[in-house]
Amino acid sequence: MSDRPRHHAGGHADRPYLNTRQAAHRLGMTVRHLERMRSNGTGPRFRRHGRLVFYHIDDLEAWSLSTAGHGTSDA
């Protein structure tokens, strides 16, 4: 048995998937906001395993980079 913690907010190299709470924390938003974006199809890619939803760290990073500079002050 490993001494490493099973869950980590930043994810592990061998477990690069985060649940919704962890992904929202990583992106600096509320869980509800991330859920709303998922429902609207405007958030990062996700995977559904039954009722569980997971986000890959690379997908979170790609989504974050793709939305950089799209604020109203950049118009």
mmCIF file of the N, C-alpha and C atoms, coordinates in Angstrom:
data_MODEL
# 
_entry.id   MODEL 
# 
loop_
_atom_site.group_PDB 
_atom_site.id 
_atom_site.type_symbol 
_atom_site.label_atom_id 
_atom_site.label_alt_id 
_atom_site.label_comp_id 
_atom_site.label_asym_id 
_atom_site.label_entity_id 
_atom_site.label_seq_id 
_atom_site.pdbx_PDB_ins_code 
_atom_site.Cartn_x 
_atom_site.Cartn_y 
_atom_site.Cartn_z 
_atom_site.occupancy 
_atom_site.B_iso_or_equiv 
_atom_site.pdbx_formal_charge 
_atom_site.auth_seq_id 
_atom_site.auth_comp_id 
_atom_site.auth_asym_id 
_atom_site.auth_atom_id 
_atom_site.pdbx_PDB_model_num 
ATOM 1   N N  . MET A 1 1  ? 0.831   -1.183 0.000   1.00 0.00 ? 1  MET A N  1 
ATOM 2   C CA . MET A 1 1  ? 0.000   0.000  0.000   1.00 0.00 ? 1  MET A CA 1 
ATOM 3   C C  . MET A 1 1  ? 0.876   1.247  0.000   1.00 0.00 ? 1  MET A C  1 
ATOM 4   N N  . SER A 1 2  ? 0.467   2.229  -0.736  1.00 0.00 ? 2  SER A N  1 
ATOM 5   C CA . SER A 1 2  ? 1.252   3.453  -0.885  1.00 0.00 ? 2  SER A CA 1 
ATOM 6   C C  . SER A 1 2  ? 0.972   4.423  0.254   1.00 0.00 ? 2  SER A C  1 
ATOM 7   N N  . ASP A 1 3  ? 1.970   5.237  0.609   1.00 0.00 ? 3  ASP A N  1 
ATOM 8   C CA . ASP A 1 3  ? 1.813   6.273  1.619   1.00 0.00 ? 3  ASP A CA 1 
ATOM 9   C C  . ASP A 1 3  ? 1.294   7.570  1.026   1.00 0.00 ? 3  ASP A C  1 
ATOM 10  N N  . ARG A 1 4  ? 1.196   7.645  -0.306  1.00 0.00 ? 4  ARG A N  1 
ATOM 11  C CA . ARG A 1 4  ? 0.718   8.860  -0.960  1.00 0.00 ? 4  ARG A CA 1 
ATOM 12  C C  . ARG A 1 4  ? -0.763  9.064  -0.685  1.00 0.00 ? 4  ARG A C  1 
ATOM 13  N N  . PRO A 1 5  ? -1.200  10.323 -0.572  1.00 0.00 ? 5  PRO A N  1 
ATOM 14  C CA . PRO A 1 5  ? -2.635  10.567 -0.406  1.00 0.00 ? 5  PRO A CA 1 
ATOM 15  C C  . PRO A 1 5  ? -3.393  10.129 -1.647  1.00 0.00 ? 5  PRO A C  1 
ATOM 16  N N  . ARG A 1 6  ? -4.602  9.665  -1.456  1.00 0.00 ? 6  ARG A N  1 
ATOM 17  C CA . ARG A 1 6  ? -5.403  9.174  -2.579  1.00 0.00 ? 6  ARG A CA 1 
ATOM 18  C C  . ARG A 1 6  ? -5.946  10.307 -3.441  1.00 0.00 ? 6  ARG A C  1 
ATOM 19  N N  . HIS A 1 7  ? -6.274  11.434 -2.832  1.00 0.00 ? 7  HIS A N  1 
ATOM 20  C CA . HIS A 1 7  ? -6.843  12.554 -3.583  1.00 0.00 ? 7  HIS A CA 1 
ATOM 21  C C  . HIS A 1 7  ? -5.983  13.786 -3.359  1.00 0.00 ? 7  HIS A C  1 
ATOM 22  N N  . HIS A 1 8  ? -5.830  14.550 -4.409  1.00 0.00 ? 8  HIS A N  1 
ATOM 23  C CA . HIS A 1 8  ? -5.013  15.764 -4.334  1.00 0.00 ? 8  HIS A CA 1 
ATOM 24  C C  . HIS A 1 8  ? -5.649  16.786 -5.249  1.00 0.00 ? 8  HIS A C  1 
ATOM 25  N N  . ALA A 1 9  ? -5.834  17.992 -4.786  1.00 0.00 ? 9  ALA A N  1 
ATOM 26  C CA . ALA A 1 9  ? -6.515  19.024 -5.573  1.00 0.00 ? 9  ALA A CA 1 
ATOM 27  C C  . ALA A 1 9  ? -5.822  19.299 -6.896  1.00 0.00 ? 9  ALA A C  1 
ATOM 28  N N  . GLY A 1 10 ? -4.513  19.102 -6.973  1.00 0.00 ? 10 GLY A N  1 
ATOM 29  C CA . GLY A 1 10 ? -3.790  19.345 -8.205  1.00 0.00 ? 10 GLY A CA 1 
ATOM 30  C C  . GLY A 1 10 ? -3.698  18.129 -9.098  1.00 0.00 ? 10 GLY A C  1 
ATOM 31  N N  . GLY A 1 11 ? -4.084  16.964 -8.607  1.00 0.00 ? 11 GLY A N  1 
ATOM 32  C CA . GLY A 1 11 ? -3.997  15.738 -9.390  1.00 0.00 ? 11 GLY A CA 1 
ATOM 33  C C  . GLY A 1 11 ? -2.606  15.152 -9.311  1.00 0.00 ? 11 GLY A C  1 
ATOM 34  N N  . HIS A 1 12 ? -2.477  13.905 -9.659  1.00 0.00 ? 12 HIS A N  1 
ATOM 35  C CA . HIS A 1 12 ? -1.197  13.207 -9.712  1.00 0.00 ? 12 HIS A CA 1 
ATOM 36  C C  . HIS A 1 12 ? -0.871  12.895 -11.165 1.00 0.00 ? 12 HIS A C  1 
ATOM 37  N N  . ALA A 1 13 ? 0.400   12.690 -11.456 1.00 0.00 ? 13 ALA A N  1 
ATOM 38  C CA . ALA A 1 13 ? 0.797   12.343 -12.819 1.00 0.00 ? 13 ALA A CA 1 
ATOM 39  C C  . ALA A 1 13 ? 0.125   11.056 -13.266 1.00 0.00 ? 13 ALA A C  1 
ATOM 40  N N  . ASP A 1 14 ? -0.081  10.112 -12.328 1.00 0.00 ? 14 ASP A N  1 
ATOM 41  C CA . ASP A 1 14 ? -0.727  8.860  -12.698 1.00 0.00 ? 14 ASP A CA 1 
ATOM 42  C C  . ASP A 1 14 ? -2.246  8.940  -12.592 1.00 0.00 ? 14 ASP A C  1 
ATOM 43  N N  . ARG A 1 15 ? -2.778  10.070 -12.112 1.00 0.00 ? 15 ARG A N  1 
ATOM 44  C CA . ARG A 1 15 ? -4.224  10.280 -12.005 1.00 0.00 ? 15 ARG A CA 1 
ATOM 45  C C  . ARG A 1 15 ? -4.541  11.714 -12.402 1.00 0.00 ? 15 ARG A C  1 
ATOM 46  N N  . PRO A 1 16 ? -4.496  12.010 -13.689 1.00 0.00 ? 16 PRO A N  1 
ATOM 47  C CA . PRO A 1 16 ? -4.640  13.408 -14.120 1.00 0.00 ? 16 PRO A CA 1 
ATOM 48  C C  . PRO A 1 16 ? -6.083  13.894 -14.202 1.00 0.00 ? 16 PRO A C  1 
ATOM 49  N N  . TYR A 1 17 ? -7.030  13.154 -13.620 1.00 0.00 ? 17 TYR A N  1 
ATOM 50  C CA . TYR A 1 17 ? -8.435  13.560 -13.676 1.00 0.00 ? 17 TYR A CA 1 
ATOM 51  C C  . TYR A 1 17 ? -8.868  14.174 -12.355 1.00 0.00 ? 17 TYR A C  1 
ATOM 52  N N  . LEU A 1 18 ? -9.645  15.250 -12.460 1.00 0.00 ? 18 LEU A N  1 
ATOM 53  C CA . LEU A 1 18 ? -10.167 15.944 -11.287 1.00 0.00 ? 18 LEU A CA 1 
ATOM 54  C C  . LEU A 1 18 ? -11.686 15.862 -11.302 1.00 0.00 ? 18 LEU A C  1 
ATOM 55  N N  . ASN A 1 19 ? -12.286 15.812 -10.117 1.00 0.00 ? 19 ASN A N  1 
ATOM 56  C CA . ASN A 1 19 ? -13.737 15.881 -10.060 1.00 0.00 ? 19 ASN A CA 1 
ATOM 57  C C  . ASN A 1 19 ? -14.155 17.344 -10.232 1.00 0.00 ? 19 ASN A C  1 
ATOM 58  N N  . THR A 1 20 ? -15.447 17.598 -10.221 1.00 0.00 ? 20 THR A N  1 
ATOM 59  C CA . THR A 1 20 ? -15.944 18.951 -10.474 1.00 0.00 ? 20 THR A CA 1 
ATOM 60  C C  . THR A 1 20 ? -15.451 19.947 -9.432  1.00 0.00 ? 20 THR A C  1 
ATOM 61  N N  . ARG A 1 21 ? -15.462 19.571 -8.158  1.00 0.00 ? 21 ARG A N  1 
ATOM 62  C CA . ARG A 1 21 ? -15.007 20.467 -7.096  1.00 0.00 ? 21 ARG A CA 1 
ATOM 63  C C  . ARG A 1 21 ? -13.540 20.819 -7.282  1.00 0.00 ? 21 ARG A C  1 
ATOM 64  N N  . GLN A 1 22 ? -12.717 19.820 -7.577  1.00 0.00 ? 22 GLN A N  1 
ATOM 65  C CA . GLN A 1 22 ? -11.284 20.052 -7.765  1.00 0.00 ? 22 GLN A CA 1 
ATOM 66  C C  . GLN A 1 22 ? -11.022 20.902 -9.003  1.00 0.00 ? 22 GLN A C  1 
ATOM 67  N N  . ALA A 1 23 ? -11.757 20.620 -10.088 1.00 0.00 ? 23 ALA A N  1 
ATOM 68  C CA . ALA A 1 23 ? -11.573 21.380 -11.327 1.00 0.00 ? 23 ALA A CA 1 
ATOM 69  C C  . ALA A 1 23 ? -11.984 22.839 -11.132 1.00 0.00 ? 23 ALA A C  1 
ATOM 70  N N  . ALA A 1 24 ? -13.094 23.070 -10.447 1.00 0.00 ? 24 ALA A N  1 
ATOM 71  C CA . ALA A 1 24 ? -13.543 24.440 -10.195 1.00 0.00 ? 24 ALA A CA 1 
ATOM 72  C C  . ALA A 1 24 ? -12.504 25.193 -9.360  1.00 0.00 ? 24 ALA A C  1 
ATOM 73  N N  . HIS A 1 25 ? -11.960 24.533 -8.358  1.00 0.00 ? 25 HIS A N  1 
ATOM 74  C CA . HIS A 1 25 ? -10.925 25.156 -7.532  1.00 0.00 ? 25 HIS A CA 1 
ATOM 75  C C  . HIS A 1 25 ? -9.707  25.510 -8.374  1.00 0.00 ? 25 HIS A C  1 
ATOM 76  N N  . ARG A 1 26 ? -9.294  24.597 -9.227  1.00 0.00 ? 26 ARG A N  1 
ATOM 77  C CA . ARG A 1 26 ? -8.118  24.818 -10.075 1.00 0.00 ? 26 ARG A CA 1 
ATOM 78  C C  . ARG A 1 26 ? -8.332  25.995 -11.025 1.00 0.00 ? 26 ARG A C  1 
ATOM 79  N N  . LEU A 1 27 ? -9.573  26.163 -11.504 1.00 0.00 ? 27 LEU A N  1 
ATOM 80  C CA . LEU A 1 27 ? -9.890  27.248 -12.432 1.00 0.00 ? 27 LEU A CA 1 
ATOM 81  C C  . LEU A 1 27 ? -10.246 28.553 -11.716 1.00 0.00 ? 27 LEU A C  1 
ATOM 82  N N  . GLY A 1 28 ? -10.400 28.499 -10.396 1.00 0.00 ? 28 GLY A N  1 
ATOM 83  C CA . GLY A 1 28 ? -10.729 29.710 -9.643  1.00 0.00 ? 28 GLY A CA 1 
ATOM 84  C C  . GLY A 1 28 ? -12.167 30.147 -9.787  1.00 0.00 ? 28 GLY A C  1 
ATOM 85  N N  . MET A 1 29 ? -13.089 29.198 -9.846  1.00 0.00 ? 29 MET A N  1 
ATOM 86  C CA . MET A 1 29 ? -14.508 29.519 -9.967  1.00 0.00 ? 29 MET A CA 1 
ATOM 87  C C  . MET A 1 29 ? -15.312 28.630 -9.034  1.00 0.00 ? 29 MET A C  1 
ATOM 88  N N  . THR A 1 30 ? -16.572 28.933 -8.890  1.00 0.00 ? 30 THR A N  1 
ATOM 89  C CA . THR A 1 30 ? -17.424 28.113 -8.038  1.00 0.00 ? 30 THR A CA 1 
ATOM 90  C C  . THR A 1 30 ? -17.818 26.834 -8.760  1.00 0.00 ? 30 THR A C  1 
ATOM 91  N N  . VAL A 1 31 ? -18.174 25.843 -7.965  1.00 0.00 ? 31 VAL A N  1 
ATOM 92  C CA . VAL A 1 31 ? -18.647 24.574 -8.534  1.00 0.00 ? 31 VAL A CA 1 
ATOM 93  C C  . VAL A 1 31 ? -19.889 24.819 -9.378  1.00 0.00 ? 31 VAL A C  1 
ATOM 94  N N  . ARG A 1 32 ? -20.798 25.653 -8.866  1.00 0.00 ? 32 ARG A N  1 
ATOM 95  C CA . ARG A 1 32 ? -22.041 25.931 -9.584  1.00 0.00 ? 32 ARG A CA 1 
ATOM 96  C C  . ARG A 1 32 ? -21.767 26.583 -10.938 1.00 0.00 ? 32 ARG A C  1 
ATOM 97  N N  . HIS A 1 33 ? -20.820 27.489 -10.992 1.00 0.00 ? 33 HIS A N  1 
ATOM 98  C CA . HIS A 1 33 ? -20.494 28.147 -12.261 1.00 0.00 ? 33 HIS A CA 1 
ATOM 99  C C  . HIS A 1 33 ? -19.953 27.119 -13.268 1.00 0.00 ? 33 HIS A C  1 
ATOM 100 N N  . LEU A 1 34 ? -19.068 26.243 -12.822 1.00 0.00 ? 34 LEU A N  1 
ATOM 101 C CA . LEU A 1 34 ? -18.530 25.212 -13.714 1.00 0.00 ? 34 LEU A CA 1 
ATOM 102 C C  . LEU A 1 34 ? -19.642 24.270 -14.169 1.00 0.00 ? 34 LEU A C  1 
ATOM 103 N N  . GLU A 1 35 ? -20.550 23.903 -13.275 1.00 0.00 ? 35 GLU A N  1 
ATOM 104 C CA . GLU A 1 35 ? -21.680 23.043 -13.651 1.00 0.00 ? 35 GLU A CA 1 
ATOM 105 C C  . GLU A 1 35 ? -22.568 23.738 -14.681 1.00 0.00 ? 35 GLU A C  1 
ATOM 106 N N  . ARG A 1 36 ? -22.796 25.024 -14.493 1.00 0.00 ? 36 ARG A N  1 
ATOM 107 C CA . ARG A 1 36 ? -23.620 25.791 -15.437 1.00 0.00 ? 36 ARG A CA 1 
ATOM 108 C C  . ARG A 1 36 ? -22.954 25.845 -16.812 1.00 0.00 ? 36 ARG A C  1 
ATOM 109 N N  . MET A 1 37 ? -21.643 26.072 -16.842 1.00 0.00 ? 37 MET A N  1 
ATOM 110 C CA . MET A 1 37 ? -20.931 26.100 -18.123 1.00 0.00 ? 37 MET A CA 1 
ATOM 111 C C  . MET A 1 37 ? -20.966 24.721 -18.786 1.00 0.00 ? 37 MET A C  1 
ATOM 112 N N  . ARG A 1 38 ? -20.841 23.663 -18.005 1.00 0.00 ? 38 ARG A N  1 
ATOM 113 C CA . ARG A 1 38 ? -20.919 22.310 -18.563 1.00 0.00 ? 38 ARG A CA 1 
ATOM 114 C C  . ARG A 1 38 ? -22.290 22.091 -19.192 1.00 0.00 ? 38 ARG A C  1 
ATOM 115 N N  . SER A 1 39 ? -23.338 22.519 -18.510 1.00 0.00 ? 39 SER A N  1 
ATOM 116 C CA . SER A 1 39 ? -24.702 22.367 -19.013 1.00 0.00 ? 39 SER A CA 1 
ATOM 117 C C  . SER A 1 39 ? -24.931 23.164 -20.297 1.00 0.00 ? 39 SER A C  1 
ATOM 118 N N  . ASN A 1 40 ? -24.320 24.350 -20.365 1.00 0.00 ? 40 ASN A N  1 
ATOM 119 C CA . ASN A 1 40 ? -24.462 25.221 -21.551 1.00 0.00 ? 40 ASN A CA 1 
ATOM 120 C C  . ASN A 1 40 ? -23.531 24.838 -22.689 1.00 0.00 ? 40 ASN A C  1 
ATOM 121 N N  . GLY A 1 41 ? -22.568 23.954 -22.414 1.00 0.00 ? 41 GLY A N  1 
ATOM 122 C CA . GLY A 1 41 ? -21.607 23.568 -23.439 1.00 0.00 ? 41 GLY A CA 1 
ATOM 123 C C  . GLY A 1 41 ? -20.502 24.585 -23.644 1.00 0.00 ? 41 GLY A C  1 
ATOM 124 N N  . THR A 1 42 ? -20.289 25.466 -22.674 1.00 0.00 ? 42 THR A N  1 
ATOM 125 C CA . THR A 1 42 ? -19.275 26.509 -22.835 1.00 0.00 ? 42 THR A CA 1 
ATOM 126 C C  . THR A 1 42 ? -18.022 26.275 -21.998 1.00 0.00 ? 42 THR A C  1 
ATOM 127 N N  . GLY A 1 43 ? -18.022 25.256 -21.170 1.00 0.00 ? 43 GLY A N  1 
ATOM 128 C CA . GLY A 1 43 ? -16.887 24.989 -20.293 1.00 0.00 ? 43 GLY A CA 1 
ATOM 129 C C  . GLY A 1 43 ? -15.882 24.044 -20.913 1.00 0.00 ? 43 GLY A C  1 
ATOM 130 N N  . PRO A 1 44 ? -14.921 23.623 -20.115 1.00 0.00 ? 44 PRO A N  1 
ATOM 131 C CA . PRO A 1 44 ? -13.891 22.695 -20.594 1.00 0.00 ? 44 PRO A CA 1 
ATOM 132 C C  . PRO A 1 44 ? -14.459 21.306 -20.873 1.00 0.00 ? 44 PRO A C  1 
ATOM 133 N N  . ARG A 1 45 ? -13.735 20.549 -21.689 1.00 0.00 ? 45 ARG A N  1 
ATOM 134 C CA . ARG A 1 45 ? -14.125 19.165 -21.978 1.00 0.00 ? 45 ARG A CA 1 
ATOM 135 C C  . ARG A 1 45 ? -14.196 18.380 -20.680 1.00 0.00 ? 45 ARG A C  1 
ATOM 136 N N  . PHE A 1 46 ? -15.103 17.424 -20.628 1.00 0.00 ? 46 PHE A N  1 
ATOM 137 C CA . PHE A 1 46 ? -15.248 16.585 -19.450 1.00 0.00 ? 46 PHE A CA 1 
ATOM 138 C C  . PHE A 1 46 ? -15.605 15.173 -19.881 1.00 0.00 ? 46 PHE A C  1 
ATOM 139 N N  . ARG A 1 47 ? -15.457 14.266 -18.961 1.00 0.00 ? 47 ARG A N  1 
ATOM 140 C CA . ARG A 1 47 ? -15.823 12.864 -19.193 1.00 0.00 ? 47 ARG A CA 1 
ATOM 141 C C  . ARG A 1 47 ? -16.837 12.469 -18.145 1.00 0.00 ? 47 ARG A C  1 
ATOM 142 N N  . ARG A 1 48 ? -17.832 11.740 -18.579 1.00 0.00 ? 48 ARG A N  1 
ATOM 143 C CA . ARG A 1 48 ? -18.860 11.262 -17.672 1.00 0.00 ? 48 ARG A CA 1 
ATOM 144 C C  . ARG A 1 48 ? -18.723 9.753  -17.537 1.00 0.00 ? 48 ARG A C  1 
ATOM 145 N N  . HIS A 1 49 ? -18.655 9.312  -16.305 1.00 0.00 ? 49 HIS A N  1 
ATOM 146 C CA . HIS A 1 49 ? -18.592 7.880  -15.992 1.00 0.00 ? 49 HIS A CA 1 
ATOM 147 C C  . HIS A 1 49 ? -19.800 7.597  -15.111 1.00 0.00 ? 49 HIS A C  1 
ATOM 148 N N  . GLY A 1 50 ? -20.887 7.191  -15.755 1.00 0.00 ? 50 GLY A N  1 
ATOM 149 C CA . GLY A 1 50 ? -22.140 7.052  -15.019 1.00 0.00 ? 50 GLY A CA 1 
ATOM 150 C C  . GLY A 1 50 ? -22.598 8.427  -14.565 1.00 0.00 ? 50 GLY A C  1 
ATOM 151 N N  . ARG A 1 51 ? -22.798 8.591  -13.261 1.00 0.00 ? 51 ARG A N  1 
ATOM 152 C CA . ARG A 1 51 ? -23.203 9.886  -12.716 1.00 0.00 ? 51 ARG A CA 1 
ATOM 153 C C  . ARG A 1 51 ? -22.021 10.770 -12.377 1.00 0.00 ? 51 ARG A C  1 
ATOM 154 N N  . LEU A 1 52 ? -20.823 10.222 -12.426 1.00 0.00 ? 52 LEU A N  1 
ATOM 155 C CA . LEU A 1 52 ? -19.626 10.971 -12.053 1.00 0.00 ? 52 LEU A CA 1 
ATOM 156 C C  . LEU A 1 52 ? -19.067 11.737 -13.245 1.00 0.00 ? 52 LEU A C  1 
ATOM 157 N N  . VAL A 1 53 ? -18.560 12.927 -12.989 1.00 0.00 ? 53 VAL A N  1 
ATOM 158 C CA . VAL A 1 53 ? -17.983 13.780 -14.026 1.00 0.00 ? 53 VAL A CA 1 
ATOM 159 C C  . VAL A 1 53 ? -16.531 14.050 -13.654 1.00 0.00 ? 53 VAL A C  1 
ATOM 160 N N  . PHE A 1 54 ? -15.648 13.922 -14.650 1.00 0.00 ? 54 PHE A N  1 
ATOM 161 C CA . PHE A 1 54 ? -14.224 14.158 -14.431 1.00 0.00 ? 54 PHE A CA 1 
ATOM 162 C C  . PHE A 1 54 ? -13.679 15.074 -15.512 1.00 0.00 ? 54 PHE A C  1 
ATOM 163 N N  . TYR A 1 55 ? -12.678 15.856 -15.131 1.00 0.00 ? 55 TYR A N  1 
ATOM 164 C CA . TYR A 1 55 ? -11.988 16.756 -16.049 1.00 0.00 ? 55 TYR A CA 1 
ATOM 165 C C  . TYR A 1 55 ? -10.519 16.361 -16.083 1.00 0.00 ? 55 TYR A C  1 
ATOM 166 N N  . HIS A 1 56 ? -9.967  16.274 -17.283 1.00 0.00 ? 56 HIS A N  1 
ATOM 167 C CA . HIS A 1 56 ? -8.536  16.004 -17.419 1.00 0.00 ? 56 HIS A CA 1 
ATOM 168 C C  . HIS A 1 56 ? -7.801  17.333 -17.253 1.00 0.00 ? 56 HIS A C  1 
ATOM 169 N N  . ILE A 1 57 ? -6.709  17.302 -16.541 1.00 0.00 ? 57 ILE A N  1 
ATOM 170 C CA . ILE A 1 57 ? -5.937  18.520 -16.279 1.00 0.00 ? 57 ILE A CA 1 
ATOM 171 C C  . ILE A 1 57 ? -5.533  19.208 -17.582 1.00 0.00 ? 57 ILE A C  1 
ATOM 172 N N  . ASP A 1 58 ? -5.137  18.450 -18.592 1.00 0.00 ? 58 ASP A N  1 
ATOM 173 C CA . ASP A 1 58 ? -4.745  19.045 -19.879 1.00 0.00 ? 58 ASP A CA 1 
ATOM 174 C C  . ASP A 1 58 ? -5.916  19.769 -20.535 1.00 0.00 ? 58 ASP A C  1 
ATOM 175 N N  . ASP A 1 59 ? -7.140  19.231 -20.396 1.00 0.00 ? 59 ASP A N  1 
ATOM 176 C CA . ASP A 1 59 ? -8.328  19.881 -20.957 1.00 0.00 ? 59 ASP A CA 1 
ATOM 177 C C  . ASP A 1 59 ? -8.634  21.186 -20.225 1.00 0.00 ? 59 ASP A C  1 
ATOM 178 N N  . LEU A 1 60 ? -8.433  21.194 -18.913 1.00 0.00 ? 60 LEU A N  1 
ATOM 179 C CA . LEU A 1 60 ? -8.637  22.429 -18.150 1.00 0.00 ? 60 LEU A CA 1 
ATOM 180 C C  . LEU A 1 60 ? -7.652  23.503 -18.595 1.00 0.00 ? 60 LEU A C  1 
ATOM 181 N N  . GLU A 1 61 ? -6.397  23.110 -18.757 1.00 0.00 ? 61 GLU A N  1 
ATOM 182 C CA . GLU A 1 61 ? -5.364  24.052 -19.189 1.00 0.00 ? 61 GLU A CA 1 
ATOM 183 C C  . GLU A 1 61 ? -5.659  24.585 -20.598 1.00 0.00 ? 61 GLU A C  1 
ATOM 184 N N  . ALA A 1 62 ? -6.036  23.692 -21.515 1.00 0.00 ? 62 ALA A N  1 
ATOM 185 C CA . ALA A 1 62 ? -6.340  24.101 -22.891 1.00 0.00 ? 62 ALA A CA 1 
ATOM 186 C C  . ALA A 1 62 ? -7.530  25.054 -22.927 1.00 0.00 ? 62 ALA A C  1 
ATOM 187 N N  . TRP A 1 63 ? -8.557  24.753 -22.150 1.00 0.00 ? 63 TRP A N  1 
ATOM 188 C CA . TRP A 1 63 ? -9.730  25.621 -22.116 1.00 0.00 ? 63 TRP A CA 1 
ATOM 189 C C  . TRP A 1 63 ? -9.365  26.989 -21.547 1.00 0.00 ? 63 TRP A C  1 
ATOM 190 N N  . SER A 1 64 ? -8.591  26.989 -20.482 1.00 0.00 ? 64 SER A N  1 
ATOM 191 C CA . SER A 1 64 ? -8.180  28.243 -19.857 1.00 0.00 ? 64 SER A CA 1 
ATOM 192 C C  . SER A 1 64 ? -7.388  29.107 -20.836 1.00 0.00 ? 64 SER A C  1 
ATOM 193 N N  . LEU A 1 65 ? -6.463  28.499 -21.546 1.00 0.00 ? 65 LEU A N  1 
ATOM 194 C CA . LEU A 1 65 ? -5.667  29.248 -22.524 1.00 0.00 ? 65 LEU A CA 1 
ATOM 195 C C  . LEU A 1 65 ? -6.529  29.757 -23.676 1.00 0.00 ? 65 LEU A C  1 
ATOM 196 N N  . SER A 1 66 ? -7.537  28.978 -24.081 1.00 0.00 ? 66 SER A N  1 
ATOM 197 C CA . SER A 1 66 ? -8.382  29.377 -25.209 1.00 0.00 ? 66 SER A CA 1 
ATOM 198 C C  . SER A 1 66 ? -9.294  30.546 -24.856 1.00 0.00 ? 66 SER A C  1 
ATOM 199 N N  . THR A 1 67 ? -9.557  30.758 -23.572 1.00 0.00 ? 67 THR A N  1 
ATOM 200 C CA . THR A 1 67 ? -10.433 31.855 -23.169 1.00 0.00 ? 67 THR A CA 1 
ATOM 201 C C  . THR A 1 67 ? -9.655  33.077 -22.691 1.00 0.00 ? 67 THR A C  1 
ATOM 202 N N  . ALA A 1 68 ? -8.334  32.996 -22.673 1.00 0.00 ? 68 ALA A N  1 
ATOM 203 C CA . ALA A 1 68 ? -7.519  34.122 -22.205 1.00 0.00 ? 68 ALA A CA 1 
ATOM 204 C C  . ALA A 1 68 ? -7.701  35.335 -23.104 1.00 0.00 ? 68 ALA A C  1 
ATOM 205 N N  . GLY A 1 69 ? -7.900  36.474 -22.496 1.00 0.00 ? 69 GLY A N  1 
ATOM 206 C CA . GLY A 1 69 ? -8.000  37.710 -23.274 1.00 0.00 ? 69 GLY A CA 1 
ATOM 207 C C  . GLY A 1 69 ? -9.347  37.929 -23.931 1.00 0.00 ? 69 GLY A C  1 
ATOM 208 N N  . HIS A 1 70 ? -10.388 37.188 -23.530 1.00 0.00 ? 70 HIS A N  1 
ATOM 209 C CA . HIS A 1 70 ? -11.694 37.355 -24.139 1.00 0.00 ? 70 HIS A CA 1 
ATOM 210 C C  . HIS A 1 70 ? -12.635 38.144 -23.246 1.00 0.00 ? 70 HIS A C  1 
ATOM 211 N N  . GLY A 1 71 ? -12.091 38.918 -22.334 1.00 0.00 ? 71 GLY A N  1 
ATOM 212 C CA . GLY A 1 71 ? -12.909 39.742 -21.454 1.00 0.00 ? 71 GLY A CA 1 
ATOM 213 C C  . GLY A 1 71 ? -13.429 40.978 -22.171 1.00 0.00 ? 71 GLY A C  1 
ATOM 214 N N  . THR A 1 72 ? -14.342 41.670 -21.550 1.00 0.00 ? 72 THR A N  1 
ATOM 215 C CA . THR A 1 72 ? -14.938 42.848 -22.183 1.00 0.00 ? 72 THR A CA 1 
ATOM 216 C C  . THR A 1 72 ? -13.952 44.005 -22.281 1.00 0.00 ? 72 THR A C  1 
ATOM 217 N N  . SER A 1 73 ? -12.944 44.036 -21.426 1.00 0.00 ? 73 SER A N  1 
ATOM 218 C CA . SER A 1 73 ? -11.984 45.136 -21.475 1.00 0.00 ? 73 SER A CA 1 
ATOM 219 C C  . SER A 1 73 ? -11.009 45.011 -22.639 1.00 0.00 ? 73 SER A C  1 
ATOM 220 N N  . ASP A 1 74 ? -10.997 43.858 -23.319 1.00 0.00 ? 74 ASP A N  1 
ATOM 221 C CA . ASP A 1 74 ? -10.098 43.649 -24.455 1.00 0.00 ? 74 ASP A CA 1 
ATOM 222 C C  . ASP A 1 74 ? -10.727 44.094 -25.783 1.00 0.00 ? 74 ASP A C  1 
ATOM 223 N N  . ALA A 1 75 ? -11.947 44.582 -25.749 1.00 0.00 ? 75 ALA A N  1 
ATOM 224 C CA . ALA A 1 75 ? -12.643 44.939 -26.989 1.00 0.00 ? 75 ALA A CA 1 
ATOM 225 C C  . ALA A 1 75 ? -12.066 46.176 -27.618 1.00 0.00 ? 75 ALA A C  1 
# 
